[in-house]
């Protein structure tokens, strides 16, 4: 026989969504400044009201783990969010969508992690959006952002198009950015352009993706703007066909400027663009002139 739920059980099922809000947050008014959509497991930020975000992992109505995601509305202008222990790891789509036409400041406190699905950046910048990352006052934190194949760790999605007006600035905190392939660690996605990139402080580690993504800069089909590194400690690693700092395979970037005050650590044999290139030959002084003899191998028997 068919057993119908009682009124109390029906009310309880309506009040308790399948995916309850996994983001305990401070600041803002529900329904005005933010709203949580349980169907898509998404916290939507609707205004530029300053807020602190934490959480991300949750348990659904069956007590199975799930992850939420964060989306900023388009056209908010200047806004500031403090990330204080926020972790979003999604298998598809964007973990953190910064929207379009925004100027977003992220202040880092505690440990924060974002991982997106295929083709999406870990921190995804829509057209015309600028991002500034800094440490929270008095207590700096960490940020790790991982992009799916084709998306940057921090920057642009795959197929984001030629709009290179997005800007990325890092001033403080401990930031790690990587991609699962074909995107830059910080910068462009595959066929997704990015604007200027600036690092002025903090501890930054950037890892370019296989298939030609730079650690900081461009990606295949995704050019980058000027790259300026004026301070901080930066560790970079990129595949053999891409620059550690600069253009990705088959793409371009603007001018690369690296101040001596910045400490750059190149991993996996990546070349240091500040070091003078070694001459491709053996120097031989002839009076006031110097010529380079070509390098070649000659066996003792041949000699």
VEXBA-76003 format. One record per residue (C-alpha): residue in three letters; x, y, z. Coordinates in Angstrom, 2 decimals, padded with zeros to 5 digits. Layout:
<pagus>
<rest = ALA | u = X | v = Y | w = Z>
...
</pagus>
This chain:
<pagus>
<rest = UNK | u = 000.00 | v = 000.00 | w = 000.00>
<rest = UNK | u = 001.08 | v = 003.59 | w = -000.62>
<rest = UNK | u = 002.02 | v = 005.47 | w = 002.55>
<rest = UNK | u = 001.71 | v = 009.25 | w = 002.26>
<rest = UNK | u = 003.94 | v = 011.46 | w = 004.43>
<rest = UNK | u = 002.34 | v = 013.26 | w = 007.29>
<rest = UNK | u = 002.01 | v = 017.03 | w = 007.25>
<rest = UNK | u = 004.95 | v = 017.38 | w = 009.67>
<rest = UNK | u = 007.20 | v = 015.15 | w = 007.57>
<rest = UNK | u = 006.22 | v = 017.05 | w = 004.41>
<rest = UNK | u = 006.96 | v = 020.38 | w = 006.05>
<rest = UNK | u = 010.31 | v = 019.09 | w = 007.28>
<rest = UNK | u = 011.27 | v = 017.92 | w = 003.76>
<rest = UNK | u = 010.36 | v = 021.36 | w = 002.38>
<rest = UNK | u = 012.34 | v = 023.21 | w = 005.07>
<rest = UNK | u = 015.46 | v = 021.03 | w = 004.83>
<rest = UNK | u = 016.91 | v = 021.27 | w = 001.30>
<rest = UNK | u = 018.88 | v = 018.46 | w = -000.22>
<rest = UNK | u = 022.00 | v = 020.65 | w = -000.14>
<rest = UNK | u = 021.92 | v = 023.01 | w = 002.85>
<rest = UNK | u = 024.04 | v = 026.16 | w = 002.82>
<rest = UNK | u = 027.66 | v = 025.16 | w = 003.55>
<rest = UNK | u = 028.87 | v = 028.77 | w = 003.93>
<rest = UNK | u = 028.67 | v = 030.24 | w = 007.41>
<rest = UNK | u = 029.42 | v = 033.86 | w = 006.62>
<rest = UNK | u = 029.48 | v = 037.26 | w = 008.29>
<rest = UNK | u = 028.21 | v = 040.47 | w = 006.78>
<rest = UNK | u = 025.39 | v = 041.20 | w = 004.40>
<rest = UNK | u = 021.65 | v = 040.58 | w = 004.47>
<rest = UNK | u = 020.16 | v = 037.40 | w = 003.07>
<rest = UNK | u = 018.00 | v = 038.08 | w = 000.03>
<rest = UNK | u = 019.56 | v = 041.50 | w = -000.49>
<rest = UNK | u = 023.34 | v = 041.11 | w = -000.40>
<rest = UNK | u = 023.51 | v = 037.39 | w = -000.97>
<rest = UNK | u = 021.36 | v = 034.35 | w = -001.59>
<rest = UNK | u = 022.07 | v = 030.63 | w = -001.49>
<rest = UNK | u = 020.65 | v = 028.40 | w = -004.22>
<rest = UNK | u = 020.50 | v = 024.81 | w = -002.92>
<rest = UNK | u = 019.68 | v = 023.35 | w = -006.35>
<rest = UNK | u = 023.02 | v = 024.48 | w = -007.80>
<rest = UNK | u = 024.81 | v = 024.56 | w = -004.40>
<rest = UNK | u = 025.79 | v = 028.15 | w = -005.14>
<rest = UNK | u = 026.29 | v = 031.16 | w = -002.90>
<rest = UNK | u = 025.43 | v = 034.17 | w = -005.07>
<rest = UNK | u = 026.80 | v = 037.53 | w = -003.96>
<rest = UNK | u = 024.47 | v = 040.24 | w = -005.21>
<rest = UNK | u = 026.01 | v = 043.50 | w = -003.96>
<rest = UNK | u = 029.39 | v = 045.04 | w = -003.13>
<rest = UNK | u = 028.74 | v = 044.71 | w = 000.61>
<rest = UNK | u = 031.96 | v = 043.70 | w = 002.40>
<rest = UNK | u = 031.68 | v = 040.13 | w = 003.68>
<rest = UNK | u = 033.77 | v = 037.35 | w = 005.17>
<rest = UNK | u = 033.40 | v = 033.91 | w = 003.58>
<rest = UNK | u = 034.21 | v = 030.58 | w = 005.17>
<rest = UNK | u = 033.15 | v = 026.98 | w = 004.67>
<rest = UNK | u = 032.34 | v = 025.37 | w = 001.34>
<rest = UNK | u = 032.28 | v = 021.65 | w = 002.12>
<rest = UNK | u = 028.94 | v = 020.38 | w = 003.37>
<rest = UNK | u = 026.81 | v = 017.30 | w = 003.98>
<rest = UNK | u = 023.63 | v = 016.76 | w = 002.02>
<rest = UNK | u = 020.35 | v = 015.42 | w = 003.40>
<rest = UNK | u = 021.72 | v = 011.87 | w = 003.11>
<rest = UNK | u = 024.89 | v = 012.90 | w = 005.00>
<rest = UNK | u = 026.99 | v = 012.55 | w = 001.85>
<rest = UNK | u = 029.72 | v = 015.19 | w = 001.31>
<rest = UNK | u = 029.32 | v = 017.88 | w = -001.34>
<rest = UNK | u = 030.96 | v = 021.20 | w = -002.21>
<rest = UNK | u = 029.41 | v = 024.58 | w = -002.70>
<rest = UNK | u = 030.58 | v = 027.25 | w = -005.13>
<rest = UNK | u = 030.67 | v = 031.07 | w = -005.11>
<rest = UNK | u = 029.43 | v = 033.43 | w = -007.84>
<rest = UNK | u = 029.60 | v = 037.23 | w = -007.90>
<rest = UNK | u = 026.94 | v = 039.12 | w = -009.83>
<rest = UNK | u = 028.08 | v = 041.14 | w = -012.84>
<rest = UNK | u = 028.70 | v = 044.87 | w = -012.67>
<rest = UNK | u = 029.17 | v = 045.20 | w = -008.91>
<rest = UNK | u = 032.06 | v = 047.64 | w = -009.26>
<rest = UNK | u = 034.58 | v = 047.68 | w = -006.41>
<rest = UNK | u = 034.01 | v = 045.02 | w = -003.75>
<rest = UNK | u = 036.06 | v = 043.38 | w = -000.98>
<rest = UNK | u = 035.73 | v = 039.85 | w = 000.35>
<rest = UNK | u = 037.72 | v = 038.28 | w = 003.17>
<rest = UNK | u = 038.37 | v = 034.57 | w = 002.65>
<rest = UNK | u = 038.73 | v = 032.89 | w = 006.02>
<rest = UNK | u = 038.96 | v = 029.14 | w = 005.55>
<rest = UNK | u = 036.92 | v = 028.75 | w = 002.35>
<rest = UNK | u = 037.25 | v = 025.56 | w = 000.25>
<rest = UNK | u = 035.30 | v = 024.80 | w = -002.93>
<rest = UNK | u = 036.21 | v = 021.75 | w = -005.02>
<rest = UNK | u = 033.79 | v = 021.10 | w = -007.86>
<rest = UNK | u = 033.91 | v = 018.49 | w = -010.61>
<rest = UNK | u = 032.34 | v = 020.76 | w = -013.27>
<rest = UNK | u = 031.95 | v = 024.49 | w = -013.77>
<rest = UNK | u = 033.63 | v = 027.23 | w = -011.74>
<rest = UNK | u = 034.49 | v = 026.98 | w = -008.07>
<rest = UNK | u = 034.74 | v = 030.78 | w = -007.71>
<rest = UNK | u = 033.22 | v = 032.93 | w = -010.46>
<rest = UNK | u = 034.25 | v = 036.59 | w = -010.03>
<rest = UNK | u = 031.72 | v = 037.79 | w = -012.58>
<rest = UNK | u = 032.08 | v = 040.40 | w = -015.32>
<rest = UNK | u = 032.89 | v = 044.08 | w = -015.00>
<rest = UNK | u = 033.95 | v = 043.85 | w = -011.35>
<rest = UNK | u = 036.93 | v = 045.11 | w = -009.34>
<rest = UNK | u = 037.36 | v = 042.44 | w = -006.68>
<rest = UNK | u = 039.70 | v = 042.54 | w = -003.69>
<rest = UNK | u = 040.28 | v = 039.23 | w = -001.89>
<rest = UNK | u = 041.83 | v = 039.44 | w = 001.57>
<rest = UNK | u = 043.35 | v = 036.16 | w = 002.72>
<rest = UNK | u = 042.96 | v = 034.74 | w = 006.21>
<rest = UNK | u = 043.30 | v = 031.06 | w = 007.11>
<rest = UNK | u = 043.63 | v = 028.37 | w = 004.45>
<rest = UNK | u = 041.57 | v = 028.75 | w = 001.27>
<rest = UNK | u = 041.27 | v = 026.38 | w = -001.67>
<rest = UNK | u = 039.38 | v = 026.47 | w = -004.98>
<rest = UNK | u = 039.39 | v = 023.80 | w = -007.69>
<rest = UNK | u = 037.26 | v = 024.07 | w = -010.83>
<rest = UNK | u = 036.13 | v = 021.64 | w = -013.49>
<rest = UNK | u = 037.39 | v = 021.17 | w = -017.04>
<rest = UNK | u = 037.92 | v = 024.41 | w = -018.94>
<rest = UNK | u = 037.39 | v = 026.70 | w = -015.95>
<rest = UNK | u = 039.87 | v = 028.72 | w = -013.92>
<rest = UNK | u = 040.15 | v = 028.10 | w = -010.18>
<rest = UNK | u = 039.49 | v = 031.81 | w = -009.68>
<rest = UNK | u = 037.64 | v = 032.76 | w = -012.87>
<rest = UNK | u = 037.72 | v = 036.34 | w = -014.18>
<rest = UNK | u = 034.93 | v = 037.28 | w = -016.55>
<rest = UNK | u = 035.27 | v = 039.98 | w = -019.21>
<rest = UNK | u = 036.48 | v = 043.28 | w = -017.76>
<rest = UNK | u = 037.02 | v = 042.02 | w = -014.21>
<rest = UNK | u = 040.10 | v = 043.01 | w = -012.18>
<rest = UNK | u = 041.38 | v = 040.99 | w = -009.21>
<rest = UNK | u = 043.55 | v = 042.15 | w = -006.31>
<rest = UNK | u = 044.82 | v = 039.56 | w = -003.80>
<rest = UNK | u = 046.34 | v = 040.63 | w = -000.49>
<rest = UNK | u = 046.84 | v = 039.36 | w = 003.04>
<rest = UNK | u = 044.19 | v = 040.25 | w = 005.59>
<rest = UNK | u = 045.37 | v = 042.84 | w = 008.14>
<rest = UNK | u = 047.26 | v = 041.40 | w = 011.12>
<rest = UNK | u = 046.71 | v = 037.77 | w = 010.05>
<rest = UNK | u = 047.58 | v = 036.80 | w = 006.50>
<rest = UNK | u = 046.39 | v = 033.55 | w = 004.99>
<rest = UNK | u = 046.91 | v = 031.20 | w = 002.07>
<rest = UNK | u = 045.16 | v = 030.65 | w = -001.23>
<rest = UNK | u = 045.46 | v = 027.67 | w = -003.56>
<rest = UNK | u = 043.63 | v = 027.84 | w = -006.89>
<rest = UNK | u = 043.55 | v = 025.00 | w = -009.43>
<rest = UNK | u = 042.07 | v = 025.30 | w = -012.90>
<rest = UNK | u = 040.62 | v = 022.44 | w = -014.93>
<rest = UNK | u = 042.23 | v = 021.48 | w = -018.25>
<rest = UNK | u = 042.36 | v = 024.60 | w = -020.41>
<rest = UNK | u = 041.63 | v = 027.03 | w = -017.58>
<rest = UNK | u = 044.17 | v = 029.06 | w = -015.61>
<rest = UNK | u = 044.73 | v = 028.57 | w = -011.91>
<rest = UNK | u = 043.97 | v = 032.26 | w = -011.40>
<rest = UNK | u = 042.72 | v = 034.12 | w = -014.46>
<rest = UNK | u = 040.75 | v = 033.16 | w = -017.52>
<rest = UNK | u = 038.67 | v = 030.18 | w = -018.60>
<rest = UNK | u = 039.24 | v = 028.19 | w = -021.76>
<rest = UNK | u = 037.66 | v = 029.84 | w = -024.83>
<rest = UNK | u = 037.13 | v = 033.07 | w = -022.87>
<rest = UNK | u = 037.88 | v = 035.04 | w = -026.03>
<rest = UNK | u = 040.22 | v = 037.88 | w = -026.99>
<rest = UNK | u = 039.17 | v = 040.40 | w = -024.32>
<rest = UNK | u = 042.46 | v = 041.28 | w = -022.61>
<rest = UNK | u = 041.11 | v = 043.88 | w = -020.19>
<rest = UNK | u = 041.18 | v = 041.64 | w = -017.11>
<rest = UNK | u = 043.94 | v = 042.51 | w = -014.63>
<rest = UNK | u = 045.53 | v = 040.40 | w = -011.86>
<rest = UNK | u = 047.44 | v = 042.01 | w = -008.98>
<rest = UNK | u = 049.01 | v = 040.17 | w = -006.02>
<rest = UNK | u = 050.31 | v = 042.23 | w = -003.11>
<rest = UNK | u = 050.48 | v = 039.78 | w = -000.21>
<rest = UNK | u = 049.58 | v = 036.42 | w = 001.27>
<rest = UNK | u = 050.76 | v = 032.96 | w = 000.25>
<rest = UNK | u = 049.32 | v = 032.18 | w = -003.18>
<rest = UNK | u = 049.64 | v = 028.95 | w = -005.17>
<rest = UNK | u = 048.15 | v = 028.70 | w = -008.66>
<rest = UNK | u = 048.21 | v = 025.72 | w = -010.99>
<rest = UNK | u = 046.30 | v = 024.20 | w = -013.86>
<rest = UNK | u = 045.67 | v = 020.65 | w = -014.99>
<rest = UNK | u = 046.85 | v = 021.55 | w = -018.48>
<rest = UNK | u = 046.90 | v = 024.04 | w = -021.40>
<rest = UNK | u = 046.37 | v = 027.10 | w = -019.17>
<rest = UNK | u = 048.68 | v = 029.42 | w = -017.30>
<rest = UNK | u = 049.20 | v = 029.14 | w = -013.57>
<rest = UNK | u = 048.38 | v = 032.84 | w = -013.29>
<rest = UNK | u = 047.02 | v = 034.51 | w = -016.41>
<rest = UNK | u = 045.43 | v = 033.29 | w = -019.61>
<rest = UNK | u = 043.40 | v = 030.20 | w = -020.36>
<rest = UNK | u = 043.57 | v = 028.31 | w = -023.62>
<rest = UNK | u = 042.10 | v = 030.74 | w = -026.19>
<rest = UNK | u = 041.31 | v = 033.13 | w = -023.36>
<rest = UNK | u = 043.27 | v = 036.39 | w = -023.21>
<rest = UNK | u = 044.26 | v = 038.19 | w = -020.03>
<rest = UNK | u = 045.47 | v = 041.75 | w = -019.39>
<rest = UNK | u = 048.39 | v = 042.96 | w = -017.28>
<rest = UNK | u = 049.68 | v = 040.88 | w = -014.37>
<rest = UNK | u = 051.47 | v = 042.47 | w = -011.41>
<rest = UNK | u = 053.09 | v = 040.90 | w = -008.35>
<rest = UNK | u = 054.35 | v = 043.32 | w = -005.70>
<rest = UNK | u = 054.67 | v = 041.11 | w = -002.61>
<rest = UNK | u = 053.75 | v = 037.91 | w = -000.84>
<rest = UNK | u = 054.88 | v = 034.35 | w = -001.48>
<rest = UNK | u = 053.68 | v = 033.11 | w = -004.85>
<rest = UNK | u = 054.05 | v = 029.71 | w = -006.51>
<rest = UNK | u = 052.79 | v = 029.36 | w = -010.09>
<rest = UNK | u = 052.83 | v = 026.22 | w = -012.21>
<rest = UNK | u = 052.07 | v = 026.27 | w = -015.92>
<rest = UNK | u = 050.12 | v = 023.43 | w = -017.43>
<rest = UNK | u = 051.33 | v = 020.82 | w = -019.87>
<rest = UNK | u = 050.53 | v = 021.64 | w = -023.49>
<rest = UNK | u = 052.18 | v = 025.03 | w = -023.31>
<rest = UNK | u = 050.84 | v = 027.17 | w = -020.48>
<rest = UNK | u = 053.23 | v = 029.64 | w = -018.85>
<rest = UNK | u = 053.59 | v = 029.73 | w = -015.08>
<rest = UNK | u = 052.76 | v = 033.45 | w = -015.17>
<rest = UNK | u = 051.45 | v = 034.87 | w = -018.43>
<rest = UNK | u = 049.98 | v = 033.37 | w = -021.57>
<rest = UNK | u = 048.58 | v = 030.03 | w = -022.76>
<rest = UNK | u = 048.07 | v = 028.46 | w = -026.20>
<rest = UNK | u = 045.90 | v = 030.93 | w = -028.12>
<rest = UNK | u = 045.66 | v = 033.10 | w = -025.00>
<rest = UNK | u = 047.88 | v = 036.19 | w = -025.00>
<rest = UNK | u = 048.78 | v = 038.12 | w = -021.86>
<rest = UNK | u = 049.42 | v = 041.81 | w = -021.23>
<rest = UNK | u = 052.46 | v = 043.33 | w = -019.53>
<rest = UNK | u = 053.93 | v = 041.34 | w = -016.63>
<rest = UNK | u = 055.50 | v = 043.32 | w = -013.78>
<rest = UNK | u = 057.14 | v = 041.67 | w = -010.76>
<rest = UNK | u = 058.46 | v = 044.24 | w = -008.29>
<rest = UNK | u = 058.66 | v = 042.27 | w = -005.04>
<rest = UNK | u = 057.88 | v = 039.09 | w = -003.15>
<rest = UNK | u = 059.22 | v = 035.56 | w = -003.44>
<rest = UNK | u = 057.98 | v = 033.82 | w = -006.57>
<rest = UNK | u = 058.49 | v = 030.18 | w = -007.53>
<rest = UNK | u = 057.68 | v = 029.34 | w = -011.15>
<rest = UNK | u = 057.63 | v = 026.17 | w = -013.21>
<rest = UNK | u = 056.45 | v = 025.63 | w = -016.78>
<rest = UNK | u = 056.62 | v = 022.90 | w = -019.45>
<rest = UNK | u = 059.48 | v = 022.89 | w = -021.91>
<rest = UNK | u = 057.56 | v = 024.63 | w = -024.72>
<rest = UNK | u = 056.38 | v = 027.60 | w = -022.63>
<rest = UNK | u = 058.04 | v = 030.43 | w = -020.75>
<rest = UNK | u = 058.08 | v = 030.36 | w = -016.99>
<rest = UNK | u = 057.20 | v = 034.06 | w = -017.10>
<rest = UNK | u = 055.86 | v = 035.35 | w = -020.39>
<rest = UNK | u = 054.03 | v = 033.92 | w = -023.38>
<rest = UNK | u = 052.60 | v = 030.45 | w = -023.65>
<rest = UNK | u = 053.10 | v = 028.19 | w = -026.65>
<rest = UNK | u = 051.78 | v = 029.88 | w = -029.78>
<rest = UNK | u = 050.75 | v = 033.04 | w = -027.93>
<rest = UNK | u = 052.25 | v = 036.37 | w = -026.99>
<rest = UNK | u = 052.58 | v = 038.73 | w = -024.07>
<rest = UNK | u = 053.48 | v = 042.34 | w = -023.45>
<rest = UNK | u = 056.65 | v = 043.59 | w = -021.81>
<rest = UNK | u = 058.09 | v = 041.54 | w = -018.94>
<rest = UNK | u = 059.66 | v = 043.62 | w = -016.16>
<rest = UNK | u = 061.28 | v = 041.95 | w = -013.15>
<rest = UNK | u = 062.89 | v = 044.06 | w = -010.43>
<rest = UNK | u = 065.99 | v = 042.85 | w = -008.65>
<rest = UNK | u = 064.12 | v = 043.24 | w = -005.36>
<rest = UNK | u = 061.96 | v = 040.26 | w = -006.31>
<rest = UNK | u = 063.26 | v = 036.79 | w = -005.49>
<rest = UNK | u = 062.50 | v = 034.44 | w = -008.37>
<rest = UNK | u = 063.01 | v = 030.68 | w = -008.00>
<rest = UNK | u = 062.97 | v = 028.76 | w = -011.28>
<rest = UNK | u = 062.16 | v = 025.07 | w = -011.00>
<rest = UNK | u = 062.56 | v = 022.20 | w = -013.49>
<rest = UNK | u = 065.27 | v = 023.97 | w = -015.47>
<rest = UNK | u = 063.19 | v = 027.01 | w = -016.41>
<rest = UNK | u = 065.52 | v = 029.79 | w = -017.63>
<rest = UNK | u = 066.03 | v = 032.99 | w = -015.65>
<rest = UNK | u = 065.28 | v = 035.90 | w = -018.03>
<rest = UNK | u = 067.45 | v = 038.20 | w = -015.90>
<rest = UNK | u = 070.60 | v = 036.17 | w = -016.40>
<rest = UNK | u = 072.74 | v = 037.14 | w = -019.40>
<rest = UNK | u = 072.65 | v = 034.54 | w = -022.13>
<rest = UNK | u = 075.80 | v = 032.52 | w = -022.57>
<rest = UNK | u = 077.52 | v = 032.97 | w = -025.92>
<rest = UNK | u = 076.92 | v = 030.18 | w = -028.39>
<rest = UNK | u = 080.61 | v = 029.59 | w = -029.03>
<rest = UNK | u = 084.10 | v = 029.89 | w = -027.62>
<rest = UNK | u = 085.37 | v = 033.49 | w = -027.30>
<rest = UNK | u = 088.79 | v = 034.15 | w = -028.84>
<rest = UNK | u = 090.52 | v = 037.50 | w = -028.45>
<rest = UNK | u = 092.29 | v = 038.82 | w = -031.57>
<rest = UNK | u = 093.85 | v = 042.11 | w = -030.65>
<rest = UNK | u = 091.07 | v = 044.61 | w = -030.03>
<rest = UNK | u = 088.39 | v = 042.27 | w = -031.37>
<rest = UNK | u = 086.70 | v = 039.15 | w = -030.04>
<rest = UNK | u = 085.33 | v = 036.42 | w = -032.25>
<rest = UNK | u = 083.33 | v = 033.31 | w = -031.37>
<rest = UNK | u = 084.53 | v = 029.98 | w = -032.59>
<rest = UNK | u = 081.67 | v = 027.54 | w = -033.20>
<rest = UNK | u = 081.35 | v = 024.65 | w = -030.77>
<rest = UNK | u = 081.75 | v = 021.16 | w = -032.19>
<rest = UNK | u = 082.92 | v = 017.73 | w = -031.07>
<rest = UNK | u = 086.15 | v = 016.19 | w = -032.38>
<rest = UNK | u = 087.44 | v = 012.77 | w = -031.39>
<rest = UNK | u = 091.09 | v = 012.19 | w = -030.58>
<rest = UNK | u = 091.31 | v = 009.83 | w = -033.56>
<rest = UNK | u = 089.89 | v = 012.45 | w = -035.89>
<rest = UNK | u = 092.29 | v = 015.06 | w = -034.54>
</pagus>
